[in-house]
Amino acid sequence: MARWHPFPKPRAMTEPTAPNRDISILVIDDDPGICSILAEYLADEGYTVSAEGSGEAGLTAFHRQARDLVLTDLRMPGLDGMEVLRRVKETSPRTEVIVITGYATIQDGVDAMRHGAYDFLLKPVKIPQLDAVLNRCCEWIRHRRSHAELEAVNRELLELNRMKQRFLAVTDHELRTPVTVLDGMLQLLVRQSGDLPEAVRSRLTSLRQVSQRLSSLVQDIRDVVRSRDQSLEVVPDDTTVAVLVRGVELDFEMVRFSRALDLVLNTGLEPSLIFRADAHRLRQAVTELIQNAVKATADGGRVEVALAVEERDPGPCLCVTVADTGTGIPPDERQRIFEACHGLGHELRHHTSKFEYQGAGLGLGLSIAQEIARAHGGGLELESEPGLGSTFTVWVPLQ
């Protein structure tokens, strides 16, 4: 076998180079001197290194503990480097193999690459040549490792999303019927409570309000499930600005009952302006935005709703803007804020009121508003500054 002249021993290093510690290398060479000096150099460069003096011993060590990289001589008695390459790739396809060959056997190095080797080195190996090939190979190993980690995280997120959707679907299925029956029975009892004492009638009325809130929550869950199945029902019809304005005024009346906020409605549009939309669904979207703004704004703050016609990509659009002077939304939350079951309020502050300051709910409102806008061929936009407030704009085509 042609002798390989070992390169000079590298300068001593006080401690391993930390960036390479994450790469494990197995050196296989039947020449004890070459094997030793090569392993020593790689260890000084910070790699996690082990060395074996034959192909058989190398494979035994590899099967005992896989490595990121195998650096093997091609021409060895017994189990040669080509067979080592084949068996390593068969056992661990992601392990990279670099083979070392002489000028006389350069074709063997080329053949090794055809069979899966990352690269080959020619004897006598020079340090710059070794470093260049190792750096490229390690960069590729780290890139592939990061990609695999991202894929694993993505699979986990997809599974969590699937579980969330299944939970919402099961919740909708299990609660819809009993809640509907409960609300209907309470409605009937309230109507027939005229001869009962005032205290009893008051309690029945309170129970009905709670059941209506529960019914509204179940409907929100159902809307989210349908939007994910692309079956959210939108029935466009001719409606007017006056209908939408009246809905906003009713929402404001409910807010004034429970919160001390400056509520402003601005519209320069003719109340008789006709546009085509599902009036109930559009009002639902605006109501969700108003509730969101109220929860984000402390008493003494301001919530403003403005209606306008703007020119957008599909043409003239009706835009409803809901602006508040509340807490605002951090930049890293501005995409996730529209995800179902994602909310900024703390769960310990949860309250059945729709308008409690910083109260937390199931985090369905903004997701529903966005899906309603999309079902109309429109969209929902957000501008926000932490501590200065947020502005949501829902828009739908006029035609």
HELIX and SHEET records of a PDB file:
HELIX    1   1 ALA A   18  ASN A   20  5                                   3    
HELIX    2   2 PRO A   32  ASP A   44  1                                  13    
HELIX    3   3 GLY A   55  ARG A   64  1                                  10    
HELIX    4   4 GLY A   81  THR A   91  1                                  11    
HELIX    5   5 TYR A  103  THR A  105  5                                   3    
HELIX    6   6 ILE A  106  ARG A  114  1                                   9    
HELIX    7   7 ILE A  127  ARG A  191  1                                  65    
HELIX    8   8 GLU A  198  ARG A  228  1                                  31    
HELIX    9   9 VAL A  241  SER A  258  1                                  18    
HELIX   10  10 ALA A  279  ALA A  296  1                                  18    
HELIX   11  11 PRO A  331  GLU A  333  5                                   3    
HELIX   12  12 ARG A  336  PHE A  338  5                                   3    
HELIX   13  13 GLU A  347  ARG A  349  5                                   3    
HELIX   14  14 GLY A  365  ALA A  375  1                                  11    
SHEET    1   A 5 THR A  48  GLU A  52  0                                        
SHEET    2   A 5 SER A  24  ILE A  28  1                                        
SHEET    3   A 5 LEU A  69  ASP A  73  1                                        
SHEET    4   A 5 GLU A  96  THR A 101  1                                        
SHEET    5   A 5 ASP A 119  LEU A 122  1                                        
SHEET    1   B 2 ASP A 237  THR A 240  0                                        
SHEET    2   B 2 ILE A 274  ALA A 277 -1                                        
SHEET    1   C 5 ASP A 262  THR A 267  0                                        
SHEET    2   C 5 ARG A 302  ARG A 312  1                                        
SHEET    3   C 5 GLY A 315  ASP A 324 -1                                        
SHEET    4   C 5 GLY A 389  PRO A 397 -1                                        
SHEET    5   C 5 GLY A 379  GLU A 385 -1                                        
END                                                                             
